[in-house]
Amino acid sequence: MTIFKNKLLSYFLLSLGISSFVVSCTGRSNQDGNQSSGVAPDTQKIVLQTVDNEKKFDRDSLTVHTGDPVQLKLINNATLPVMEHNVVIVKKGTEKAVALAGLDAGPDAHFVAPDDSNVVASTMIAGPGESVSVTFTPPDTGTYGFVCTYPGHYSMQKGVFRVILPPDSTNTK
């Protein structure tokens, strides 16, 4: 019943126009929201947290290396029931489009449109005090974005996701 009340309040605030949207990424994998047990030893592990009851992540930049899988864990440190969050890795500059598409997809899709080609990876929605994770293979080297696509969050809760060569590789360009 509490989840229903939280969703109802969220949609009420959305209908008042107090919200923006968050962006997603491409080619999601493992959106079950569970932390993987038996993660490969070469998996890069990243923990991203929310800041109290704000629409804010604790970091605005994440960097990973190409080649090895990434396990991205989101910890929602909020206490207010309306402060639900996800994290979506997206192609650079597509945050708003992904967030708007996620709004149309709705809560059953965790505010991430299925088959959105701009989405690299995404977590499920984490309620206050919850954590979720996603494991994925990073895309080619370059700069991407990450964002929360929960309604009203995308314009404030976002950052830069960089994919770089591992330190032991040689750049042949």
N, C-alpha and C positions, 0 to 999 in steps of 0.2 A: 504494500500500500504506500510506503514511503517513496519508493521509486516512482510510482504513479503521480504522487503529489509533486515530487521534484520535477518530473517531466512537464506536468501541467503548469507549474510556475514558470518553467523555462519557456514554454510556448507562449504564455501570457506576456512575459517580458519581450519575447521576440515580436509578438503582434503589436506591441507598443513602439516598435522601431528602435529598441535599445540594444540592438545586436548587430554584429558584423559576422563575417564568416571566416572559416579557417581553411587552409589549403591542404591538399593531399599529394600523393606521389604516384609513381608508376610501378606496375607489376608486383603487387603485394604478394607476400608469402607468409604463411603461418600466422594468420590473424586470430588464433584461438584465444589469445589473451593470457595463456598460461606460460609460466616460465618454463623453458625447456630444461629437462633434466637430460643428461647425456649430450650436452652441447660439445661439439668437436673442440679439441684442445687449442686449435689455431683460431677459434672464434674470437673476434674483437668484441669486448663487452663495454657498453656505454650505459651509464645511468643518467637519466634526465629527470629532474624533479620540478614540481610546481612550487611557487613561492606563496605560502600561506593561502589566503583567500583572494589572491590577485589573479588576474588573467595574465600570468607571467611564468616563464620557465626560469630556472636558476642559471641557465647559460644561454647565450645568443649565438654560439658557434660550436659546431661539432666537427671533428675531423677523423676520417677513417682511411685505411689503406685499401687499395684495390687487391683483388685476389682472394682474400679470406672472408668468410661470412662475418656478419655483424649481428650481435644480439643487442637490441636497444630496449632498455627497460625504462618505463615511465612510472614514477612514484608521484601520486597525487597527495600532496600534503594539506589540502584544503579541509576545512571542517564544516563549511556551509553546504547544505544539500544541493544547492544549485550550481556548485562549482565542479562540474564534471569536465574531464579533459581527455583528449587523445593526442597522439603525435603522428603527423603524416609527412613523409619525405616526398618532396615534389620537384619537378623540373623548375629551374630558376624562372622566376617571374610569373608563375602560374598559381600562386597562393590564393588569390581572390577567386579565380575561376574554379579552382578545386573546391574551395569553401562553398561557393554558391551551388555547385553541383552536389556537394555533400548535403546541403540544406534540403535540396529536392529529394535526395536519397532517403533522408530521414533517420530517426533513431535506430530503427531495426538494422540499418546498414552502418551504424556507428558514425553517421554523417560523412561517409566516404562513398562516392558514386562507384558502383561496380564497373569494372572495365574502363576506368578513367585512365587514359594513356599518359596523363601527366603525373600519375601517382607511382612512386618507386616502391614505397612500403608504408604500412600504416598499422597502428595498434587499434585495439578495441577501445571503447570509452571506459575510463576509470573513474569510479565514484570517489568521493572524499575518503581518504584513508586506504584506498586500494592501489594496487600496482598491476600493470599489464606489460607484456613484452612482445616483441616481434623479432624473428630471426630472418635475415635476408642477405643476399649477395649484393654488395654495392655496385652501382653502375660504373661506367667508364670514369676516368679522372675528370674532374671539373667541379663547378660550383652548382649546388642545388639549394633548395630551401627546405625548412621544416616548419610546421605550423600546427596549431590546434584548430580543427574544423568544427568544434562544438559551436552552435550558433552564438554569435556575439563575441567570439574570441579571436578570430584570425587577424584582425588589424593590429592587435597588441601582442599576441602570443605567438611569436615566430622567431626564426633565426636562420643562420647560414649553415649548410651541410656541405663540407668539402670532402672530396675523394681525391687522395693523392697517391703517388707511387710509394711502395714500401721503401724504407731507408736503404735496403741492400740492392735495389734495382738501379739500373742505369738508364737514364733518359737518352734515347737515341735520336731525339729530334734536334 
